């Protein structure tokens, strides 16, 4: 479960990273709301070659082959810095594959953009340069998250806390199971187990005094650098 969370958290931009995604609709895959729509209505697809002496076309330089070749280069370059750690290699490969297939998830007609493939191939060239020098933001984020995972896995305090949570969950599940008619085949449902988990984790947060820092004391979202204007204020 923790490894799955690492894979999910890798894609989240960290506050300590160099840049921050300001456009919150950047990863919107809905066709009507996606900014990556280029209809190219005036593009002449079928040209009458009998009417022209010369013709200028878009240079592709084998776009598909470049993208696949850079995927192979990025995969190799990223694994050479992982010290042979098989778990971290699998996490890195799955993360890179997820980013590479991200354009396939869009519902917008991005294939109408005749220059999109070439642009993506050029981007993979730049990404490979960063991966080869071990300076890509994705690499730095993976290293940080994986180090957190290793510190938690080798920490006696963390393991003791996880064991206490497991024991408490088993106690609550046993208490609820006693109220069921086991002779009639009644068992805890998925919703019941989810309620048990939320109850135990709520007790754990109250015990350890965990406080969410998503919003400040005034109710503002704390991950923004500027002060947000209230609704209805003058622009």
Backbone torsions as a table, in degrees:
resi	resn	phi	psi	omega
1	UNK	NA	-39.4	-179.1
2	UNK	-67.2	-35.5	178.5
3	UNK	-65.3	-37.4	177.9
4	UNK	-64.7	-40.0	177.9
5	UNK	-64.4	-35.3	178.3
6	UNK	-63.7	-43.6	-179.8
7	UNK	-61.4	-39.1	179.9
8	UNK	-69.8	-41.3	-175.9
9	UNK	-73.0	-18.9	-179.3
10	UNK	-63.0	-34.0	-175.6
11	UNK	-79.7	-8.6	-178.2
12	UNK	-86.7	132.1	-179.4
13	UNK	-73.1	127.0	-177.0
14	UNK	-83.6	150.3	179.3
15	UNK	-67.4	-25.1	-177.3
16	UNK	-87.3	-0.5	-178.6
17	UNK	-78.8	169.2	-172.7
18	UNK	-69.9	-37.3	-175.2
19	UNK	-122.3	166.8	177.3
20	UNK	-139.3	136.3	178.8
21	UNK	-74.0	112.8	-177.6
22	UNK	-88.0	-31.1	-179.3
23	UNK	-82.2	105.7	-176.0
24	UNK	-72.3	-15.0	177.4
25	UNK	-96.6	15.7	-175.7
26	UNK	-62.7	-37.7	-174.6
27	UNK	-103.8	27.5	-179.5
28	UNK	-79.8	122.6	-176.9
29	UNK	-99.3	4.3	178.6
30	UNK	-75.1	134.6	-172.9
31	UNK	-60.9	-43.5	-173.8
32	UNK	-73.1	-23.2	-175.5
33	UNK	-104.2	-0.8	-175.3
34	UNK	-82.9	130.4	179.2
35	UNK	-76.8	-10.4	-175.7
36	UNK	-88.8	50.7	178.8
37	UNK	-114.3	118.5	178.9
38	UNK	-125.2	94.6	-175.5
39	UNK	-62.8	-34.4	-179.0
40	UNK	53.0	53.3	-175.2
41	UNK	-67.7	-29.8	-176.2
42	UNK	-94.5	6.1	179.0
43	UNK	-72.9	129.0	-179.0
44	UNK	-89.8	108.5	-176.6
45	UNK	-86.0	-46.7	-177.4
46	UNK	-101.5	104.8	-178.9
47	UNK	-98.5	141.1	176.9
48	UNK	-86.9	101.4	-175.3
49	UNK	-67.6	-15.3	179.0
50	UNK	-76.5	-10.0	-177.3
51	UNK	-101.5	-9.4	-174.5
52	UNK	-122.8	147.2	175.2
53	UNK	-90.9	-45.2	177.5
54	UNK	-123.4	158.8	-177.9
55	UNK	-149.0	128.0	178.7
56	UNK	-98.3	128.1	-177.8
57	UNK	-125.5	167.2	178.7
58	UNK	-75.6	132.3	178.2
59	UNK	-83.8	124.3	-178.2
60	UNK	-97.9	-32.8	-178.7
61	UNK	53.5	41.5	177.6
62	UNK	55.3	63.8	-173.6
63	UNK	-56.3	-49.8	-178.0
64	UNK	-60.8	-40.7	179.7
65	UNK	-66.8	-37.4	178.2
66	UNK	-63.7	-42.0	-179.0
67	UNK	-65.4	-44.8	179.1
68	UNK	-66.2	-38.5	179.6
69	UNK	-66.7	-39.2	177.9
70	UNK	-69.4	-31.5	174.4
71	UNK	-61.6	-42.3	177.7
72	UNK	-65.2	-41.7	179.7
73	UNK	-66.0	-42.9	-179.6
74	UNK	-65.4	-41.2	178.7
75	UNK	-61.2	-44.5	179.2
76	UNK	-68.6	-42.1	-178.4
77	UNK	-65.3	-35.6	-179.0
78	UNK	-72.6	-36.1	-177.4
79	UNK	-74.7	-21.0	-177.7
80	UNK	-72.7	-13.9	178.9
81	UNK	-101.5	6.7	-173.4
82	UNK	-99.2	6.5	173.4
83	UNK	57.3	30.9	176.9
84	UNK	73.1	15.0	179.0
85	UNK	-75.0	110.6	-174.5
86	UNK	-66.9	-38.6	180.0
87	UNK	-64.6	-46.0	-179.2
88	UNK	-67.3	-33.3	176.4
89	UNK	-63.1	-43.7	178.6
90	UNK	-64.4	-40.9	178.0
91	UNK	-62.8	-42.2	-179.2
92	UNK	-66.3	-43.3	-179.6
93	UNK	-63.1	-44.5	179.8
94	UNK	-64.4	-36.9	-180.0
95	UNK	-68.9	-44.6	178.3
96	UNK	-62.5	-41.9	179.4
97	UNK	-62.8	-38.9	178.8
98	UNK	-62.4	-42.4	179.5
99	UNK	-69.2	-36.6	-178.7
100	UNK	-67.3	-34.8	-178.2
101	UNK	-90.5	3.8	-178.4
102	UNK	-59.9	-41.0	178.1
103	UNK	-60.4	-23.4	179.8
104	UNK	-71.3	-17.6	-177.3
105	UNK	-84.0	-12.8	-176.2
106	UNK	-75.8	140.5	177.8
107	UNK	-95.4	-5.4	177.2
108	UNK	-73.7	151.9	179.8
109	UNK	-76.4	63.7	-177.1
110	UNK	-69.2	-17.3	178.9
111	UNK	-69.4	-15.2	176.9
112	UNK	-71.8	-16.3	178.0
113	UNK	-82.1	108.2	-174.3
114	UNK	-68.9	-20.7	-177.8
115	UNK	-98.6	1.8	-175.1
116	UNK	-65.8	-44.5	-179.2
117	UNK	-60.2	-43.7	178.2
118	UNK	-64.0	-39.9	179.2
119	UNK	-64.4	-41.9	178.4
120	UNK	-64.8	-39.7	178.2
121	UNK	-64.0	-40.0	177.0
122	UNK	-65.0	-36.8	177.9
123	UNK	-65.0	-38.7	179.0
124	UNK	-65.1	-30.5	174.8
125	UNK	-61.5	-44.8	-179.2
126	UNK	-68.4	-40.1	178.3
127	UNK	-63.5	-39.9	179.4
128	UNK	-63.1	-37.4	177.6
129	UNK	-60.8	-39.8	178.6
130	UNK	-71.0	-41.5	178.8
131	UNK	-63.0	-40.9	-178.3
132	UNK	-64.9	-28.2	178.4
133	UNK	-96.5	8.0	177.9
134	UNK	58.3	37.1	-177.7
135	UNK	-126.1	12.0	-179.2
136	UNK	-73.2	139.7	179.1
137	UNK	-57.6	-32.8	177.7
138	UNK	-64.4	-41.2	177.4
139	UNK	-62.4	-46.0	-178.5
140	UNK	-63.2	-38.4	178.3
141	UNK	-67.4	-40.6	179.3
142	UNK	-63.7	-43.9	179.9
143	UNK	-59.4	-42.9	-178.3
144	UNK	-65.4	-46.0	-178.6
145	UNK	-68.0	-37.9	-179.1
146	UNK	-71.1	-34.7	175.4
147	UNK	-64.6	-37.0	174.9
148	UNK	-62.8	-41.6	179.0
149	UNK	-62.7	-43.1	-179.7
150	UNK	-67.5	-39.8	178.5
151	UNK	-63.4	-39.7	178.7
152	UNK	-69.4	-36.4	-178.4
153	UNK	-69.1	-28.2	-178.2
154	UNK	-103.5	6.8	179.7
155	UNK	-93.8	124.2	178.8
156	UNK	-66.0	-36.0	179.5
157	UNK	-65.6	-42.7	179.2
158	UNK	-63.7	-44.1	-179.4
159	UNK	-65.7	-38.0	177.5
160	UNK	-64.9	-38.3	177.7
161	UNK	-66.0	-39.5	177.5
162	UNK	-66.1	-39.6	177.4
163	UNK	-64.4	-37.2	178.2
164	UNK	-65.4	-38.8	177.9
165	UNK	-65.6	-42.0	178.8
166	UNK	-62.3	-42.6	179.4
167	UNK	-64.8	-40.8	179.7
168	UNK	-65.9	-39.4	177.6
169	UNK	-63.2	-40.3	179.2
170	UNK	-65.1	-37.7	178.1
171	UNK	-63.7	-46.6	-178.7
172	UNK	-65.6	-39.5	178.7
173	UNK	-65.7	-38.2	177.4
174	UNK	-65.0	-39.9	179.1
175	UNK	-63.2	-40.5	-180.0
176	UNK	-74.7	-29.7	179.8
177	UNK	-68.2	-32.1	179.8
178	UNK	-64.2	-24.9	-179.5
179	UNK	-82.5	-6.8	-178.8
180	UNK	-93.3	157.1	176.9
181	UNK	-92.6	88.9	-176.4
182	UNK	-66.2	-25.9	-180.0
183	UNK	-67.0	-28.7	178.4
184	UNK	-89.2	3.8	177.9
185	UNK	86.6	15.8	179.3
186	UNK	-76.4	133.4	177.3
187	UNK	-135.6	168.6	178.2
188	UNK	-70.2	133.1	178.6
189	UNK	-84.7	175.6	177.5
190	UNK	-63.1	-39.3	178.5
191	UNK	-64.7	-38.6	178.0
192	UNK	-64.3	-42.3	178.9
193	UNK	-66.2	-36.0	176.6
194	UNK	-64.7	-40.5	177.4
195	UNK	-63.7	-39.0	177.9
196	UNK	-62.8	-44.5	-179.5
197	UNK	-62.4	-44.9	-180.0
198	UNK	-65.4	-36.6	177.9
199	UNK	-65.0	-46.7	-177.9
200	UNK	-66.6	-42.3	179.5
201	UNK	-68.7	-32.3	173.9
202	UNK	-63.7	-41.9	175.3
203	UNK	-63.3	-38.9	179.9
204	UNK	-66.1	-41.5	179.0
205	UNK	-66.2	-39.2	178.1
206	UNK	-67.6	-34.9	-179.4
207	UNK	-71.4	-39.0	-177.5
208	UNK	-93.3	4.1	177.9
209	UNK	57.4	44.2	175.8
210	UNK	-74.4	136.4	178.2
211	UNK	-130.7	132.3	178.8
212	UNK	-75.6	136.8	-179.3
213	UNK	-108.7	22.8	-180.0
214	UNK	-67.0	-39.7	179.3
215	UNK	-120.1	149.8	179.6
216	UNK	-82.8	-175.4	-179.3
217	UNK	-65.5	-27.4	179.5
218	UNK	-87.3	-0.4	179.7
219	UNK	91.2	1.5	179.1
220	UNK	-78.7	147.3	175.7
221	UNK	-71.4	123.9	-169.5
222	UNK	-82.7	-4.3	-179.2
223	UNK	-88.9	2.4	176.2
224	UNK	-95.4	142.1	-179.9
225	UNK	-78.3	-35.3	-177.2
226	UNK	-96.7	163.9	176.5
227	UNK	-81.2	125.2	-176.9
228	UNK	-76.9	138.6	177.8
229	UNK	-73.9	142.4	176.5
230	UNK	-70.1	158.9	178.9
231	UNK	-63.4	135.7	179.6
232	UNK	90.8	-6.0	-179.3
233	UNK	-75.8	156.4	179.5
234	UNK	-66.2	138.7	-178.8
235	UNK	-80.4	NA	NA
